[in-house]
C-alpha cells in the first residue's frame, strides 16, 4: 500500500488544480492531514490515467489478495545490530507513556504525567525492536511455480540468515 501511495504521490496532481497538495505534503498541517481519507485508494483504482498505472496495478493486487509472500525474519540484537528497520512507537527507545498527560478526579482541570508507581509492571522494558524481514514479490506465474520460488527464497534466506544473525532467525 505504501509503495502504491508513494508512486501515486508524484502523479496524483497531474491535470489537477495547482493548489492541490501531494499526499506527502498533506502531513504538514492537521487540517490538510484530516482531509486524507481512503478515498485516495478508490481514486487511484478508478483512474484511467497512464501515470497512475503502476499504483493502480499494486492496489489491484492488494484487492485480489496477490500479496508478497513472507519469506523470513531475523531479530537484530546488540551483537549483530545494524540500522536496517526500526519498529518503535514513534519515539525510538523512549517510553511513550512518559509523554502522555492524564487527568485525575482530584484535579479535573490539571493534566500531569503518570508516576512510575502507577504504571503496570507488565509494560515492556524496551519500546523498540529491529528486524530484517524478507518478502517474495509474486510474478503472477502459476501457483505451483510460485510455491517453488517461495520455498527456494526461504532456503536462501535461512542460508544467509543463520551465519549473519545466528540461530534465532
C-alpha positions in Angstrom: 0.0 0.0 0.0 2.8 2.4 0.9 4.5 1.7 -2.4 1.3 2.5 -4.4 0.8 5.7 -2.5 4.5 6.8 -2.9 4.3 6.2 -6.7 0.9 8.0 -6.9 2.2 10.9 -4.8 4.1 12.3 -7.7 1.4 11.7 -10.3 -1.9 12.3 -8.5 -1.7 16.0 -9.1 -1.4 15.9 -12.9 -4.3 17.6 -14.5 -5.5 18.8 -11.1 -5.6 22.4 -9.6 -2.2 23.9 -8.7 -3.2 24.3 -5.1 -3.9 20.5 -4.7 -1.4 19.0 -2.3 0.6 15.9 -3.0 -0.2 13.1 -0.5 3.2 13.6 1.2 2.7 17.4 1.6 -0.7 16.9 3.4 1.1 15.8 6.6 2.4 19.3 7.3 -0.8 20.6 8.9 -3.6 18.9 10.8 -6.2 20.5 8.6 -4.6 19.1 5.4 -3.9 15.7 7.0 -7.5 15.4 8.2 -8.6 15.6 4.5 -6.7 12.4 3.6 -9.1 9.5 3.5 -9.4 6.1 2.0 -10.9 7.9 -1.0 -7.3 8.2 -2.4 -7.3 4.4 -2.7 -10.5 4.4 -4.7 -9.4 7.5 -6.7 -6.3 5.6 -7.9 -8.2 2.3 -8.5 -10.9 4.0 -10.6 -8.4 6.2 -12.5 -7.6 5.5 -16.2 -4.6 7.9 -16.2 -1.5 6.3 -17.6 0.7 8.0 -15.0 -1.2 6.1 -12.2 -0.9 2.7 -13.8 1.9 1.4 -11.5 -0.1 2.5 -8.4 -3.3 1.1 -9.8 -1.6 -2.3 -10.6 -0.3 -2.5 -7.0 -3.7 -1.7 -5.5 -5.4 -4.2 -7.8 -3.0 -6.9 -6.5 -4.0 -5.9 -2.9 -7.7 -6.1 -3.7 -7.2 -9.5 -5.3 -5.0 -10.6 -2.4 -2.0 -11.2 -4.6 0.3 -10.1 -1.8 4.1 -10.6 -1.4 4.8 -13.8 0.4 6.6 -13.7 3.7 10.0 -15.4 3.5 11.6 -14.9 6.8 12.5 -12.6 9.7 15.6 -12.0 11.8 15.5 -10.1 15.1 18.6 -8.0 15.5 20.5 -8.0 18.8 23.2 -5.7 20.2 25.8 -8.1 18.8 24.5 -8.0 15.2 22.8 -4.6 15.2 22.9 -2.5 12.1 20.3 0.1 11.3 18.0 -1.9 9.0 14.5 -1.2 10.2 13.3 0.3 13.5 9.9 -0.8 14.8 9.1 1.5 17.6 6.3 3.6 19.0 7.4 6.7 17.1 9.7 7.7 20.0 12.7 5.4 19.3 13.6 3.8 22.7 11.7 6.2 24.9 8.6 5.0 26.8 5.6 6.8 25.1 3.6 6.7 28.3 6.0 9.1 29.9 4.8 11.8 27.4 1.1 11.3 27.9 -0.7 13.5 30.4 -3.6 12.3 32.5 -6.5 14.0 34.4 -7.4 12.9 37.9 -10.7 13.1 39.8 -9.0 15.2 42.5 -7.7 17.8 39.9 -10.1 17.6 36.9 -8.7 20.8 35.3 -5.0 19.9 35.5 -3.2 17.3 33.5 0.0 15.7 34.6 2.3 12.8 33.6 1.7 9.4 35.3 4.0 8.4 38.1 6.3 5.4 37.8 4.5 3.6 40.7 1.2 4.0 38.9 2.4 2.1 35.8 1.7 -1.5 35.3 4.6 -3.9 35.8 3.5 -5.6 32.6 4.9 -2.8 30.5 7.9 -3.7 28.4 11.4 -2.6 29.3 12.2 -1.8 25.7 9.9 0.1 23.3 11.5 -0.8 20.0 13.0 -3.7 18.1 15.0 -4.1 15.0 14.1 -6.6 12.4 15.1 -7.8 9.0 12.1 -9.0 7.0 12.2 -10.6 3.6 9.2 -10.9 1.2 9.0 -12.5 -2.2 7.0 -10.5 -4.7 4.9 -12.6 -6.9 5.4 -12.6 -10.6 1.9 -13.8 -11.4 3.2 -17.1 -12.6 1.3 -20.3 -12.0 0.6 -21.4 -8.4 2.9 -24.4 -8.4 5.8 -22.4 -9.8 5.2 -19.6 -7.3 5.2 -22.1 -4.4 8.6 -23.5 -5.5 10.1 -20.0 -5.8 8.9 -19.0 -2.3 10.3 -22.3 -0.9 13.7 -21.5 -2.6 13.6 -18.0 -1.3 13.0 -19.3 2.3 16.0 -21.7 1.9 18.2 -18.8 0.6 17.1 -16.6 3.4 18.0 -19.3 6.0 21.3 -19.9 4.3 22.1 -16.2 4.6 20.4 -15.5 7.9 22.0 -18.1 10.2 25.6 -17.2 9.6 24.8 -13.5 9.6 22.4 -13.3 12.6 22.8 -16.6 14.4 20.3 -19.4 15.0 17.4 -17.1 16.2 16.3 -16.5 12.6 
